[in-house]
């Protein structure tokens, strides 16, 4: 039991404040952030339905225990997801819940000193909690050896024959994912979680989640049975198969396009401004009705990218110059010359001789990829045995609001600037390329991304924006955000020439603004229809 000395009393009070549902059925009324921004929002993560079903199976004794690690950037709604889970199941789990947030410095120190298992056992006894337990460990990656604490808890609880579901979240993706590899063998037997990859990734809302906040879109997606991940994936793979024109899944896309293209295109225009962060969607869409958005929210999202650098050996000023290069020098183009980027940072950042020796831009790219802010693609020529090593890659930003927060960091009214930016077709096309290609990150079992580029004397002769390699299939995608059919068909012709050169037997998918056309040797789809498949 927790002793009643001053320090332990403090811990006891901290834990009670973290778990208001123990004493108050309407706890959410006092939680203004959750009550306003989450309960009043029309957006719901698909992860909520997965976790909710898993809790139901636990309560119905379909499995004794299980563990799921949820990794994702800050401000993507991980904590809100856990609280929504509590509210939805309150009557059944009010005496079974434990929620601990490990980035609280006092609790963090207590976990380091006493161990997570001891603290949980104390709570269970003191609060007289019943099984099956629903244990929610938030911001676990704030703790250096979080995985050892979780492993010890699982070992202790399973050896005692306890029934429980343990959900662990964290914002530092690489650290959380690396640690989770030490506990994967301790997965349990809750049926629905058996098919879920661990660690799981929670990102800002993808476009399909965004669109399905509209009732009519959600209903048509359910009606034609395109709601399951495997159904969407089958449609995506069918699009990449030459000569597949009238498959069952492709017909579903025809139906959606025919009935809802105008609505989806308008929603996509909104998405290109707002992105998918729950906090921003509440402020911009729910609260401000898309009329204004304070600059502080752009600073908030940009700042969240830097927040976990303190847990690494990377330097904040170099990270700032990295993003400055993307916006000021590279004009947000996904294509990046690493030599030029590295030279820019070396020339501008205040680096000591030791820093200069240790500095590698790849470390920063890997870090921002690990927190899911960026997705990296490499030149497909690099997979050939005789390939010449080139320091050139593509970096796709994973959410439109991150894109705007980086690009308009120095502007007083970023919302107006982003709207003006999107009025220019060529600039809008750049953002659409980021959005489309980064959505491949949403596939389970992280795919490999390539691109193709043939240049001579600094002039681009042919290119494919991204080529996703997934389940032994290449999915070639070229973004031409236009309604010009001649231009789109010409892009399809060039894409096929590239694929023939690469000896890839796949059908190119050309991403348009509003044209839908499926032919044996190419597929043209509007971005807003294509992105429903993720």
N, C-alpha and C positions, 0 to 999 in steps of 0.2 A: 504494500500500500504506500501511497505518497505520504511522506512524513510531514508533520505540520510545522517545520521550521520555516523561517522567512523566505528562503530561496525556493523551497518546495511549494510553499503556499503560492508564491508568484507563478510558478509553473502551472500549478493547479488552476489558478485564475485565468492564466493565458489560454489554457486548453479549454476551459469552460466558455470563454469568450469566442473561441474558434468554433464551438459547437452549440450555438444558441438553441437549436432544435431539441436539445435535451429537455429544455424547460418551457419552450414557447412554440406552440403549434403554428403561429403566424409570425415566425422569426423573420421572414422576408420583408415584413413591413418596416423593420428597423434597418434592414440592409438596403439603403437607398440605391446604391449602384446596381445591385441585382434586381431590385424591384422595378426600377425605372428602365434600365437598359436591356434587361434580359426578358423579364416577364411581359413587357409590352412590345417586344420585337416579333415580327412575323417570321424571322429567320430561325431555323433550327438545324444544327449540325446533324448529318447522318449518323455521326458517332453516338449521338444521344440515343437513337433507336437501338443501336447495337448494344450499348451498355445497359439500357433499360431492359432489353430482352434477357440479357445475361443475369441481371439482378432477379428477374422473375423466375428464371430457371433455378437459381440458387435457392430462392425461397420455396420453390416447389420440389426441392430435394432432387433436382436433376443434376447431380454432381455434388461433390463434397467441398471442393475448394478450387480456386484458380487465381491467376495473377495476370495483369495486363499493364504494360508500361506504355504511357502516352507521351510522346515527345512532340514538341512543336514550339514555334516562336512565341515570344511574349505577345499579349493582346489578341490571341486567337480564340480566347474564350474557354480555355481548359478549366479554370476554376468555376466559371459560370456553368459549364457542362456538368460538373460534379454537383453543384448546388441545385441545378434543375433536376438531376437524378434524385436528389434527396426530397425535393418538393413533390415530385411526381409519385414517389413511393412512400411518402411520409407515414401514412397510417400503418404501414406494414414494417417499416424499418426504423421507426423513431427510437426504439430501445436497442438498436443493433449498429448504429452509425458511430464511427470514429473518424474525425477529420483533423489532420495535422498539416500545418503549413511550415515547411522546414527552412524557409528563408527568413523566418522570425529569429533574430539573433539570439534571444534568450533560450528559446526552445531548441534551436540548432545546437547551442553549446551543451544543453542538457542531454540531447541525443548523443552527442560525441562522448560525453562523460559516462552516462548510464546505459546507453544502448537503446535502440528503438524498441526492441522486444520487451525490455523491462518497463519502459514507459507505457506501452500498449497494455501489458498485463496489469499494471497499476490502475489504468483507466477503466479497464473491464471490471475489475473488482470494486473500485471506488464508486463507479456509476451504475453498477449492477446491470451491465449490458448482457443481452442474450444472443445466442447463436441462432441462425448463421449471421456472422458479423460482416458488415460492409465497411472495409477499412480504406480510407482515402488519404493518400500521402501526396500532398501538393508541393511543387517546387523542390523535389528531391535532389535535383542536380546542384542545389546550393551547398550540399554536403559532399565533401570530397569522396568518401567511401560509402556512399549511399547504398551501393549494391550489396556490400557485405552486411549492412544492417538489415536490408530486406531479405537477403538469403537466410540470415540467422532467424528472422521472424518466421519465415515460411517453414524452416526446419523445425523450429520449436513448436509452432502451432500444428503442423501435420503430425509430429510425433505424439502430441497430446490428443490427436483425433478431433481437432476443432474443425468446424465448418465455417468457411469465410471466402469472401471475394476481396482481393487486394488490388486496388488501382493506384498506380504510381505515375505522377506527372512531373515534367520538368521542361524548362525552356532552353537549356543548353544542349542542343541536339546531339552533337558528337559525343559529349561526355555521358549523356544519358544512354545513348545507343551502345557505346563501348562497354559501359557498366552492365547493361542489360544482358550482354552476352554471357555474363557469369551466372545468371539466374534462369536462363531459358530452360534448362533441364528440369526446373522445378515447376513447370506448368502443370495445372491440375486437370479436371475432367468436366468442367461445365460445358455442355455440348456446343452451344452457340459460339463460344470463344475458341473452340477447336479449329475452326477454319479462319481465324483472324491472325494475321501476321503479328508477331511480337518482336521488337517494339512496334507499336502503331504510331502513326503520324497524324497530328491534328494541325491543319493549316488554315489560313483564312478561307472563307467560303469560296468554293470553286463556282464557276458560272452556273452549273446545273443546280446547285443548292440555292444560289441567288435567284434563278428563274423560278424554281419550284416554290419559292415563298408566295408566288402568285397562285391562287387556288386553281384556276383553270389549267395552268401549265402542270401543276402537280397532279391533277386529276387525269389529264390526257396521258401523262407519262405512266401513271398507274394502270389506266385502262388498257393501253396497248402493251402492257407488261415490259416496260423498259426500265423498271425501277431497280432490278437486281444488278449487281456489279457484273456478274457473268454475262447477262443479256447485253449490257452496254459494250462489254469487251468483245463479244462475238460480232456485234455490229461494226466495231472499229476494225477488227481483223478481216471481216468480209470486205470492207472498203479497200483494204490493201491487197486483196486477192484479184488478180486479173480475171476478166470474163464473168465475175460474179455480179449480176445485174439485178436479179429479182429474188434475192434471198429474203427469208421471212423478216430478218432484222433490218435489212435495208428498206423494206416496205414500211416499217415502222417510222423510219426517218422521213420517208415521203409523206406519210400522214401528218406528222408534226409540222413539216415545212408547209404543206398545203393549207393547213388550218391556222397555224400560229406564227408564220414567218414574220409578219409585220410587228406583232407584239414582241417576239423574241429579239428582233433587231433593235427595237426601242429599249428593251431591257439591257441589251448588250451595250448600247451607248451609255446608259446609266452606270453599268458595271465598270466601264473603262474610266469613269471619273471616280467612283466611290471605292472600287475594289471590294474585298470581302472581309475586312476586319469587323467583328461584331460591334465594337465600340464606335467605330466611324460610321457604320450603317445606322446606328441609333442616332448619333448626333446629326448626321447629314440628312438621312431620309425620314426618320420618325420624328425627330424633334424640330428640325429646321425646314422640313418639306422641300429639300434640295435647293433652297434659296441661298444659303450662306454656310460657311464653315470656318471657324476661327483658326488662325495660323498655328495655334498651339497644338492642334491635333496632328498636323503634319510634323511638327517638331517632336511630338510624342512618339509617333511611329518611327521616325528616323532615329530618335534617341534609343528606342527599344532595341534597335539593331546593335547598338554599342554597349548595352547594359551589362552583358555577360562577358565582355572582354576582360573584366577584372579577374575572372577565373582562369585566364590564359596568360601566356607570356607575350601576347600581341600588344601593340601600342595603338592607343586611340587616335593619335595625330596621324599615323600612317593610314589607318582605316578611313579617316576623314579625307585625306588626299586621294585615296583609292576611289571613294565615291565622287569626289570633286572631279577626278579625271573622267569618270563615266559620263558626268553631266556636262562639264565645260569643254573638254577636249574631244571626247568620243561622241558627243551629241546623242547619248543614250543608244547608240548602235550596239547590237549584241556582239558584233565582231570586234575582237580585242587583240592588239599586238602587245604581247607581254613585255617585250624589250622596251617599247616606247613607254608603256605604263611604268615599268620599273625605273627607267631613267628619269621620268617625270617626278616620281616620288623621291628618288635619291637627290635630285636637284632642289627640291622644295622642302622636304621634311628636315627637321633638326635631328640628324642622326649622328651619334658618336661614331668613332672608328669601330668600336665593338659592335654597335648596332648595324653599321654598314656591312660588316662581315657576316652577321647573322641574318640580315634581312633577305627574305625570299617572298615574292609576291604570291607565290602558290600557297603559302601558309594562310594568307588572308582570304584567298579565294576558297580554300578548303574550309576555313572557319565559317564564312558566310554561306557556303553551301550546306555545312553541317547544321546551321540553324534555319535552313530552308528559306533563306532570303533570295538565293540564287540557284540556278540549275546550270551545270556546265555541259557543253557539247564540244567534242573534239573533231578535227578534220578527219573524215573517214579514210583519207589516204594514209593516215598514221597507222592503220591496222595492217598495212602491207609490210612484209618482211624487209623489203628494200626501201622503205619509206625514209625520206630525208626528214630529220627532226626539225620541226618548225615550232616556234613559240607563239602560236596563234590559236585562240580558242573563241568560242562564243559563250557569252554569259546571258542567260535569260532571267529577268527579274520575275519573281513568283507571284506578285500581286500588283495590280495597277496603282494602288495607293502608295505602295513602297516606291514605285516608279516616280510618281508625282512628288513624293516627299524628298526624294534625292534630287530630282531635276529642278524643283522650285524652292529649294531650301533657303534661298536668299531673298525671296519675294514677300511683300507684305500681304498679298492676297493670292495665295496659291490656287484657290478654287477657280477664280477667274482665269488665271494663267493656264490652268489645265484645260479648261473649256476652250480657250482660244487655241491652245496647242492642237486639240482634237478637231478643230475646224479645218486644219490643213491636211489634205489626204495623205501626203507622203509621211508626215509626222505621225498621223493616226496609224498608218500602216506599220510603223516601227513598234508602237505599243501593242498592236494586235499580234505581231510576230512574237513579242515577249510573252503575251498571254497564252497564245495557242501552244507554243513550244514548251513553255513551263508547265502546262497542264499535264504533260506526260509524266511528270513527277507524281501525279495522283494515282497512277497505276500501282497495284500491289507488286511487291518484289521489285524494287527500284530498277527501272529499265536503263539501258545505256543509250545516250544521245550522241549522234554524230551530225555533221553538216558537210556539204560539198561546196567547194568554191574554186572556180577556175578563173584566174586573172592573168592578164598579160599587160605589162607596162601600166600598172595601176588601173587598168580597165577591166571590169567584171564581164566575162564572156558568158559564163553559165554558173548557176548555183542552185542548191536545194537548201532551204532554210534549216530544216532539221530532218534527220532520219532516225527514227526511234527503233532500236533493236529490242524486241520483247517477245518472249515465248518462241524463240527461233524464227521470228518473222520480222522483216524490215517494214516499217511504216513510214514511207517518204512523204514529207509534207512541205508544201511551198505556199507561202502566204502572199496573195495578191488581193488586197482588200479593195476590190473594185467591182462594178457591175458591168464592165466592158467585156462582153463574151469573146470577142476576137483576142483581146489581151490574155484572157484566162486560158483559152484553147492553145494559144501560142506558148504560154507557160507550161501547159500540160505536155506539149510536143517536146519542148526542151528538157523537161523533167524525164521523159521517157528516153531521150538520147543519153542523158546522164546515167540512168539506171542500166541501160544497155552497156555503156562503157564500164560500169562497176560490176556488171554481171549479176545484178540483183533482179530477181523475178518478182517484183511487186508492182502494184498499180499506184501511181502517184496520186495523192490527194491534194487538190488545189483549193485553198481556202479563199472564198470570195466574200463579197459584201452581201449579195442577195441572190446569187445564181445557184440553182441546184440542178445538176446534170450527172447522171451515172452512165458511163460508156465502158465498153470492155477494157480499154487501155487507159482510162483516166476517170477520176471522180472529182467533180466540182461541188463543194458544199459551202453554204454561208457559215461563217465562224460561229454564229449563234446556234446553229443546228449541230454542227460538229462537236462543239464543246459540251453538249448534253451527254456525250458518251463517256464523260469522266466523272 
